[in-house]
Amino acid sequence: MAFQLKLETLQVEPDGEVVRIWFNRPESRNAHNQQMVKEVGDLFMALNSQSEYRVAVLGGNGKSFCAGADRKEQLPEPTNDLEARYLGQLGRRAARAIEDCEIVTIGRIHGHAIGGGCCFAASCDFRISTADALFYVPEVELGVPLPWGATPRLIHEIGASRARQMVMTSERIDGRKAAEWGLVHEIVGDETELDAAVGRWTERILSLPSVSVQMAKYQMRGYSQMSRMGDLSEFDGDASARAIKTADAQSRFGNFG
């Protein structure tokens, strides 16, 4: 069963046909470390075999959804080049696991959805956000390319023009603008209204026939596969590993924010 996974950074709350998954590093605004990224991928892949659930809600405990990478994390050197490449692809695998999950996924966004947090949100089927939430992919500003397959995902979700604006200029957008751009499906005034809005979306999905909902998701996923033809995002990890060694990235990444 999925919840027999040993989870250190995620909190899982089964509730009938709904499973609520919380990033659970509130002391760091749910900044993702390597363990969290691995757990996200493992959990969402495990959910594929849990047919009792029809909706997964992904949110963050504390003040934010996910504030991006934990730049305080100190990682040991990989034992060899193959391990380094595997670790470099953890984020892409995690985001893809959310995107390809068999059940409907809803992102509950508040506070910050930065970097990998924005990638996690964009991987959900539906995204409900507070108006003042911050969506931001700072990688280019930090001197590295946007990884995790997020560039083609953003192009698919909000179009090439807006994705270019968001990625190449590292533009910060709030929940209202995210809704205008199509990154968010509904915005609410503040977090006190967020759970009610997520509840409405959840109830609507649960009110529909389970098989037709799942087949509709299969159709949407199948058509979106066309955008993966020629997708170079599998090399994101290699590109990031190379870029992080540049002088610009070394000078910016450690003291950014």
C-alpha positions, 0 to 999 in steps of 0.5 A, a space after each residue: 500500500 502507498 502509505 507504507 512508504 517511509 515518508 520523512 518530508 510528506 504528510 499523507 491524510 486518506 479521507 474516503 476517496 480523497 487523499 490529501 498530501 502535504 509538503 511537511 517542512 513548514 520550518 523552511 516554507 516547504 523548501 524541497 530537499 533531495 529527500 522530499 523530491 524523491 518521496 514525491 516521485 515514489 508516492 505519486 507512482 505508488 498511488 497508481 495502484 491505489 484504486 480506492 482514491 479518486 482525487 489527490 490534493 497536494 498542498 503545503 503545511 505552514 505558510 507556503 505551498 513550496 518555496 523552491 530548493 533548500 539551498 542550505 542542504 549539504 549533499 554528499 558527493 555522488 559515488 560515481 557519474 551514473 549516480 550523479 545523473 540519476 540524482 540529477 533526474 529526480 525532479 523531472 521524475 517527481 514532476 512527471 509522476 504527479 502529471 501521469 498519476 492515474 487519479 485526478 490531482 489538485 494543487 492547493 497553492 498558497 504563499 510561495 510556489 517557487 522553482 520546483 514548487 511551481 513545477 509541482 503545482 504545474 504538474 497537477 491537473 487543477 490548481 486552486 490558489 490564493 490571490 496573493 500566492 507567488 509563482 516564480 521560476 528563478 533559475 535563469 536569474 540564478 544562472 542555471 536553466 529551468 530543469 525538471 521538464 518544466 519548460 515544455 510543461 509550462 508551454 503546454 499549460 500557458 502557451 509559449 509566449 507566457 512561458 517565455 516571459 515567465 522562464 526567460 525573465 524570471 518574472 514573479 506573478 501573483 495568483 491573479 495574474 496566474 489565473 489570467 495566464 491559465 496557470 491557475 483554475 480558480 483564485 480565492 481571497 485568502 487561505 481561509 477560503 482555499 479549503 472550501 474552494 478545493 472542496 468544491 472542485 473535489 466534490 464536483 469530480 467525485 460527483 461524476 462517474 469514476 471511469 469516465 473521469 479517468 478515461 477523460 484524463 487518459 485522453 488528455 494525457 494521451 493528446 499531451 504526449 504529442 508535445 513530448 515528441 522531441 522533448 529534450 527535458 530528459 537532459 535537464 539534469 545534465 544541463 543543470 549539473 553543467 550550469 551550476 559550475 559556472 561562475 555566475 551560478 556559483 556567485 548567485 545561487 548561494 546568496 540569492 533571496 
